[in-house]
Amino acid sequence: GDRNRARKCKVESEVKRLHFRASRTWKSSARVEILWLFRRAQRWDVYSKVIL
């Protein structure tokens, strides 16, 4: 429904924002960036389950 789509958009924009920040912080190490984003994404999934 609309709520899920809204959540998906919110998560995607958050991931993009984090990715942008991460890529600025870790230009030299893509692997660290990916691992960090993966950890953040997992935590985000937990947050979204708690919130909704």
C-alpha positions as CSV (number, residue, x, y, z in Angstrom):
1,G,0.0,0.0,0.0
2,D,0.9,3.7,0.2
3,R,2.4,3.3,3.6
4,N,4.8,0.6,2.4
5,R,5.8,2.7,-0.6
6,A,6.4,5.7,1.6
7,R,8.5,3.6,3.9
8,K,10.5,2.2,0.9
9,C,11.1,5.8,-0.4
10,K,12.2,6.9,3.0
11,V,14.6,4.0,3.4
12,E,16.0,4.5,-0.1
13,S,16.6,8.2,0.4
14,E,18.2,7.4,3.8
15,V,20.5,4.8,2.1
16,K,21.4,7.3,-0.6
17,R,22.2,10.0,2.0
18,L,24.3,7.5,4.0
19,H,26.0,6.3,0.8
20,F,26.9,9.8,-0.1
21,R,28.3,10.6,3.3
22,A,30.1,7.2,3.3
23,S,31.6,7.8,-0.1
24,R,33.0,11.2,1.0
25,T,34.3,9.7,4.2
26,W,35.9,6.5,2.7
27,K,36.9,7.4,-0.8
28,S,39.9,5.1,-0.5
29,S,38.1,2.0,0.7
30,A,34.9,0.9,-1.0
31,R,34.8,-2.3,1.0
32,V,34.6,-0.6,4.3
33,E,31.9,1.7,2.9
34,I,29.9,-1.3,1.7
35,L,30.2,-3.1,5.1
36,W,29.3,0.0,7.0
37,L,26.2,0.6,4.8
38,F,25.2,-3.1,5.2
39,R,25.4,-2.7,9.0
40,R,23.4,0.5,8.8
41,A,20.8,-1.1,6.5
42,Q,20.3,-4.0,8.9
43,R,19.9,-1.6,11.8
44,W,17.4,0.4,9.7
45,D,15.4,-2.7,9.0
46,V,15.2,-3.3,12.8
47,Y,14.2,0.4,13.4
48,S,11.5,0.2,10.7
49,K,10.0,-2.9,12.3
50,V,10.0,-1.2,15.7
51,I,8.5,2.0,14.4
52,L,5.8,0.4,12.2
